[in-house]
Amino acid sequence: MQVLLVNQYYPPDVSATAYLLGELSEDLARRHDVCVVAGRPSYNPESGAYHPSGVRIERTWSTRFRRAGMAARLANYSTFFLSSLVRAMRVSRPQVVVAMTDPPVIGLVGLLAARRYRCPFVYVCEDIFPDVGVALGRMDNPMAVWLWRKLNRLLRRRAARVVAIGRDMQEKLLAEGVPAAKVALIPNWANHQQADDCSRGRARRSMGWERKFVVMHAGNVGLAQNLEVLVEAADLLRGEAKLQFVVLGDGAVRKGLERDAERRQLRNVLFIPYRPKERAQELIATADLHTITLAPGLWGCAVPSKVYGIMALGLPFVAAVDLRSEVARIIEETGAGLRVDPGDATALAEAIRQFADGTRDARLAGTRGRTEFELKYERGIATEKYRRLLEAIAG
């Protein structure tokens, strides 16, 4: 089977969608001929050591402005959209075309390529736009929102399958008129990981965290993560001497968060810039408790894939997320962590305190998360679902 995959970011880019697509393409390539149309490496590529094997990669040109401003992002998205469309029309004839949502409009390239080659189109919804932008207050032009939703309806109607990465997203798609037979639920995944006690202890000593209870956010530091609530929780817990809050990663709001923490004179908050994945994984494994935060109103729009990496390590987490979100359901079903309402710093601080003082059993929560990960969210389980789906559609 000939498979064409389209997404702007691909290894050695180090964004979440880049890694996911890299691993998916690599696993599919063990049985099929896989071609990926992607942009030039631009997302911290110098830090990426992962290069998928067995995959044919067609790199296209686009601008590579810093992603902090909306105008810069639009320029990057627009130039990649045009160049990827041209390139996708010139590859060897595929039997199925798969497009993700990074950038959000790239599904249209996948649809047009599928029409060009008269083959099925599969639309993988990593995020639901423009709903994310609306919820974050970054998209308030009624005409733009209307046009975007009209494009969504077109892509979903023409797709042979629409993949949702969470049950909340599946419900949202069904509520918006996508037929149930067309929606496939395939969660994202993580690789097996082991938090080695020796290396964990060595890393904690190197950071001066031997006597600390480390509470960590690791990943993108962007608008959707709503990390202001974590800084506020750290302020509420400033009297707890053993607590060390760590924000590991970069993003559009990191500098603003640092200024806020400095203004509050928070000595219990440490910001660590982006590290290469291997070094970042060492630090992630040192945490006693992880946090997952999303802005209110993102139910059904996004699922933070880092939850699966946390579960793979057997570590507990506190999630400030909407009640019916995928992460909230995982917590309710497994006891792998605690959920609080998004934006509620007081509740977040109390949940952190319960794990730190032993009221909640952190080890038990981590073990439950690890067990659930091995049953449902390991890489091979998810990519096998994609393989079967694409083979069935290509027929």
N, C-alpha and C positions, 0 to 999 in steps of 0.2 A: 504494500500500500504506500502511495506517495502522500505525504502529509506536509502542508504548508502552514507554518505558524507565524503570526505577525504581532510584534510588540516593540516599543521603542527601546526598552532596556533589556539587556542580555549580558551574561558574564563576558568580560570581567567587571561589568557594572555590579554594584553591590546593593542595589535596592531589593526589597522583598520580592517584587514581581520578577526581577532579573534572575534571582536564584531559583525561584519556583519554576520559571520557564526553562531555565537551564537544566534542571533536574528532570522535568517532564520530557523535554526533547531528548535528553540522553537516554532515558529509560525507553521511550518509544523507538529510538534508533536501534535498539537491540533486535527489533523484529521488522522494522519498516524503514523506508527511505524518508528522512526528515530534512526539510529545508526551513530555515528561520530567516525572515526579513526583519532586521533590527537596525537601530541607529548606531552611530559611532559611539564607542565607550565614552561616557561623560559623567557617570555617577560614582565618584571616587574610584575610578578604574585602577588607579595605581595601587590600591589596597587589595584588589581582588586577585586571589591566586587560583580560583576555580575556573577551569576551561572545559566545558562539556566535550566529550569525545563522541565521534561517529556522526556528528551533525554538520550539515552543509550550511554555512552562514553567509547571508547576503547583507553586507553593511551598506547603509545609505547615508547620504549627507544630510545634516541639519545644523542649524545654529546651536551653540552650546553656551548660552548665557546662564549666569547664576539664576537659580530657581526661586530666589527670594521674592521677586516682584511678579505681579500678574502679567505685565507686558512682556517680560522676558520669557515666561512660561508659554504664553501664546505664540511668540515667535518660534520657540523651539518646537512646539507642537505643530504649528502650521507648516514649517519647512520639512519636518519629518513626514507629515501626512502626504505632502506632494511627492517627495522623493520616494517614499515607500510604496506609494500607489504605482509609480512608474516601474519600480523594480519588481513589484509583485506581479505585474502584467508580463514579465519577461522570463519568469522561472520555468523550469520543466513542469509540464502539466500535472497538477496534484489531483488526488481523488477526494480530498477533503481539505477545507481551509478552516483554521482556527485563529480567532483574534481575541485578544484580551482587552482591557480597558485602560491601558497606560501607554499613550495618553487617552483620555476618555473618548475621543472621536475616532480612534483607530479601527473600531469595528466596521466603519464604512469602507475602509480599504479591504478588509476581509470579505465583506459582502460583494463588493465590485469584482474582486479577484475570483470569488466563487462563481459569479455570473459569467465572467469571462471564460472560465474553464468548464462551466456547466457541471459543477460538482456541489455537494452540500457545504453549508457554512455553519460553524459552531461558534457561538458567542459566549465567552467566559466572563462573567461579571465579577471582577475583583472589587469594584466599587460601583455604586449607583449614582451617576451624575444626571442632572444638575442638583439632585437632592442634597448631596454632601455640601456643595457650595451654598445652597439656600440655608441649610441648617447652621452653617458657620457664619452666615451673614456676609458672605463674599460674593454672592450673586443675587442682585436685586432688580435686574432689568427684566420686566415681565415678558417682553418680546423674545429676549435671549432664552429665558426659561421655557417659553412655549415652543420655540424652534428646537431646542435640545430634546424636549420630551417627545416632540413629533419624530425626531430622528430615532429616539429610543424605540418608539412603536414600530417604525419601519424595520429596524434591525431585528427586533424580536419577532416580528411577523414573518420576515424572510428567512430567519435562522431555522435550520433543521433541529437544533437543540440550543437551549439557553442554559448554561451551567451556573447554578447558585452555589456559593461557597459556605453558606450557613442556612439554618432552618428559618431564621428570621427573614433573610433575603429571599428565600423560596416563597415564603408567605407574602412578602411584599410584591414579588413578581406576579403571583397568582391574583392578588388583589387588584393589580393594574392590568389584568386582562390577558396575561400569557396563559395559554392552555396548559393544564396540568401535565398532559402527555408530552409536552415539549420541554418542560423544566427538568433538568437533571441535577440532583444534589450531590456535589463532590467537594467535601471540605479540603482546605489546604492542609499542609503536612509539615513534618520536621524529620530530620534524620535521627537515628539512635545516637544518644550521647550518654556519657558516663561521667559523673562528677567525682573524679579521683580525689580521695581525701588528702593524699600527699601534695599533689599539685595545687589543690584548693587551699591547703594550709600555707603553702609557700607563697601563693598569690596574695592571700590575706595579710601575711607578714610583710610582704613588699609594699603593700598599701597602708600599713599601719592599722589594720582592722582586726587584730587578734582578739581584742576585748569588746568589739562592737557588734551590735545587731544591725546588719546592713540591709537597708530597704532600697531597692533599685528599680529605676525605670531604664530599660535598655531598648534602644531603637530610635525611630524618627522623633524629632522634637519639633513637631509641626502644630498647626492650628487644630487639627482633628483630635490630637492627643489631650488637649485641654489640661496641660500640666500646671497651670496656675493653681489648680486645686491641690496638687502635691506640695507645692511650695507653701501654700497656706496651711496644710496639715503639718508640715515640718515646723512652721511657726508655732502652731498650737502645742507641739511636742518638744519645744526647745528646752524644756526643763528635764527631759529624759536624757541623761548624760550618755547612756550606752547606745543610743540610736544614731546611726549614720545614714543620711539620705544621699543617694548617688544618682545622678542623671548622666547616663552614658549614651552619647550620640550627638548628632548635629541636626539642624533643621531651621526653619524660618523664624521660629520664636525663641531660639536658645538665648540669644543676646539679651532679649527683653526679660527672660526669666532670670538670667544672671544679675541684671540690674535690680530686679525686684528682690531677689535674695540678699543682695548687697544693701539695698535700702532698708530691709528688715533686720540687717545685721545677723543673718543666720549663719552661724559657724557649723551647724550640723548638716549643711547641704554642700555637696561637692559636684562640680560639673566636670565631666571628662569628655573631651572631644572624641570624634569618631576614631576608632582603632581598626586595623586590619582584622578580618573576621576571626582568625585563630586567636589573636590576643584578646579580642572582645569576648570570645567564648570563655576564655579563662576567667575573665572578670565577671561575666554573667554567672558562672558557676559558683563564685564566691559569695553571692548574696544569700542571706537568710530568708528573705521575703521579696518577691517581685510585685510590682504594681502595674496594672493595666487600666488606663484611663481613656475615655472617649467623651467628646462633647455631647451634651444632651441633644436628643433628636436624631441621632444617627442610627437608630434601630432600623435594621434591614438594609442599610446602605454600605456597611463595611464590617469586616470581621478581622480583628488584629491577629495576624498569623503567628505572632511571637508567642501566643499562648501555648502553642503546640511544642515549641522549643523549651519553654519553662516546664511543661509537663514531662517532656522527655528527660529532663535533668532530675526529675523527682523533687522539684522545689514548689513550695506553696505560693499563692498569690492572692492579692486583694484587687478586685476589679470595681472601678467606679464606672458603671455602664448601665444602660437602660434595662428595665426589668425583664423584657421578653427577648433580649438579645441572645445571640448564640453563646457568648461567653457566660452569660448568666445561667443559661440552661445547663451548660457543662458543670458549673458549680453546683447547681441544684441536684443534678443527677449523680455526681461523684463525691462531693465534699472536698474537692481539690483546693478550695479557697473560700473566700468570703466576698459577697457582693454588697456594694453600697450604691446609693443613687449618684448619678453623674453630677459633678459640681458640688457635692456635699462634703466639704473639707472636714467638718466636725465628725461625721460618720466615718470618713476615711481614716482620720487620726485614731478614733476609737478601735477600728478594726486592726490597724497596725499595732496598737498597744496590746490588744488581746493576744496576738501572736508573739510579741516581744516579751510579755510577762508570763507566757506559758498557759494562759487561760484557754487558748486554742492550741491544739497539738500540731505544730508545724510539720513534724516528721510524718505524722499520719496523713495529713493533707497532701504532702508531696508524694507519698507512696500511692495514694489513691489516684492522683493525677498521672503518675507513671503507668499504673496498670491500665487506665483508660487510654492513654496514648498508644500503648502496645497493641490494644485491641482495635483501635479505630483510626489513628492519625499518623501512623508510621508511613514514610515515603512510599514504600512499595505497594502498600494497600491503596493509596490514592492514585498513583500513576497507573496501576493496573485497571482501576475503574475507568480512567481516561482511555486506555488502550482498547478496552472492550466497547466502550461507547463509540469511539471513532471507527472501529472495525464494523460495528453493527450499522452505523450510518453510511459508511462507504459501500457496504453491502457486497 
